[in-house]
Amino acid sequence: MIGRRAVVERTTKETQIDLRLELDGGPIEISTDVKFLDHMLEAFAKHSGCGLLVVARGDGMDHHHLIEDVGIALGKAMYDALGDKRGIERYGSVMVPLDDALVACSIDLSGRSYLNFQVKFLVENLGDFKTEMIREFFRAVSDNGRFNLHLMQMNGDVAHHLCEASFKAFARAFRQAKTRTGSDEVLSTKGLLE
């Protein structure tokens, strides 16, 4: 599990994304066309203990393609960087408060994707970031990272706080799940996590 890192380049007619993820820390530099997404990705990297470099440009329509494709790239990078998942905790579960907001997150790096997203936003936009895209981002990450992800709102009304608490809870749960145990074992009765 030396060098747990991955590079993903994704180019479509709608987006161009260059992403580098280092599970055990490194520089954090984020530059996308969506400033609020930059803020959330920086929060994810900081609170997960990951190094993350992202340069992403979209078609400028409504940022849907860009936000979703960054999620796809991040999920693929997480999956690739984890390798065969030997010697990791596999599970992570936290609750993160942010002022009025309280968000719970549980993750299982099982090799099977599933998203349970129960966070409700009372506004449609956070700047030029549509709140409906928060679910789509996490769906793209969990589908391409091949893991179970549960994000649940326990309290709160302020959309900015709920979104940021969601990203930070995800980050902290992932930080737990990717932690090395000191064993060479795959934490599964099947003997693999694919």
N, C-alpha and C positions, 0 to 999 in steps of 0.2 A: 504494500500500500504506500510505497514511497512515491512522492511526487503526485499527490492526488489533485490533478488539474486537468482541464479540458479547454479546447478552443473550438468554437462553433462559428462558422461563417454561413450566413443565410442571405441569399440574394434572390429576389423574385421581381416581378414587374411592379410590385407595390412597395417593397422595402429592401433596404440593404443593411444588414446587421453583422457586426463583428463583436464577438463576446469571448472573454477569457475569464474562467472561474478557477480559483485556487482554494480548495476546501480548507487548508490549514493556514490561511492568512496571506496577505499581500496587499499591494496598492489597490485603492478604490478610486476609479475615475469613470464617471458616467456622463455621457453626452447623447441625448436623444432630442427629437423635435418637440418633446412634451416635458416641460419643466417639472410638473407635479410627478410624473413618472420617474424623472431623475431623482427627485427627493425620496420617493418610495424605494427605489433600487439602492440608493445609498444607505437608507435605513436598514434594508434587508442585509446588505453586505456587512455593515458595522455590527449589527446585533447577531448575525450568524457566525461571525469570526472568519468570514471568507474574504479573499481578495477578489475583486470584480472590476473588470474593465469592459465597458460597453460603449460602442459608437454605433448609433442607429439613425437612419434617415428613412422617412416614409413618403408616400405619395401626396401628403398634405390634405387629403380629402376630409376625414373627420378623426384621424388618428386611430381608428379601429384596427386597421391592418398592422400598424406599427406596434401598438400595445400588445396585440395578440402574438405577433411574430417575435417580439422580445420574450414573451412568455414561453413560446416554443423553443427558442434558442437557449434560454436559461434552464428549462427542463431537460433538454438534451445534454447540456453541459453537466448538470447535476448527475444524470444517469451515467455519463461517460466517466466523470471524475471518480465516482464511487466504485467503479470496476466491478469485481465479483462480490463486493460487500463483506469480505472476510474481516472479522475482528472489529465490527462496528456495533454500536448499541441497537441500531435498527429503529427503535421507537423514540418518540419525543412528545411531550405533552406539557403545555404551559397555559397560564392565564396572564394576560398583559393588560394593565390599566393605563389609560391616558386621559387624565381629567375625568370627564363624565363617562368615557367609553371603557368598557371591559370586554375583551375578546379572548375566547379560549381557542386553542389550536392543538390538535393531535395529529401526528404523522406516523406512518408506517412505511418504511422504505422496502416494501414487500416485493416489488417487481410488477405489481398490479395497480393500475390507475383507478382512482375513485375520488370524486369531489363531493363533499357535503358542505355547501356554503350557505350559512344562515345569518347573513348580515344585511340589514335593511337600511337604505339611505333615503333620507327625506328630501334631498335635493338631487337634481339630475346632473349637475356639473360641479366640478372643483376646478375652477379656472377653465382651461380648455380640455380637461380630462373628464370624460363622461363616467359617472359612477357605475353605470351598467357594465363598463369594461373591467371593473375590479374582479367580478366573477369570471369573466372571460379570460383574464390574465391568469388567474389561479387554475382555471380549467386547463389552459394550455401548458402551464408548468407541471401540473400533476399528471396529465396525459403523457407528456413527453419525458417526464422524469420517472414515470412508471411507479408512482407511489400513491398511497391513500392519504388524503388530506381532508381534515374536518376543521372548519373555521366557523365559530358560533358566537354571536353577539349575546353577551350576558347583560349588558347595560349600555345606555348612551343614546344620544340623539344627534350630536354634532358630527356631520359627515366626515370632515377632515380628521377628527379624532378617531372615528371608527375605522377609516381607511388606514391610517397610520398604525393604529393598534393591531389591525389585521396583518399588516406586513411585518411588524415587529414580533407578533406572536408566532407567525410562520417562521421567521428567522430564528427565534429562540428554540422552537421545537425542532427545527432542522439542525441547529447546533448540537442539541442533545443526541439526535438520531445518528449523526455522522461521527460522533465521538468514538475514538478508538478504545477498545476494551483491554488491549494487551494480549488478547487471544488471537489465534489464527482461525478460529471457528466461524462458520457461517451460522448465524442465529436462526436456524430453521430446522424442523424435523425432516424436511425434504433434502437438506444438505445444500440447497442453493436458493438464491433470491433473484429470480429473473422476471 
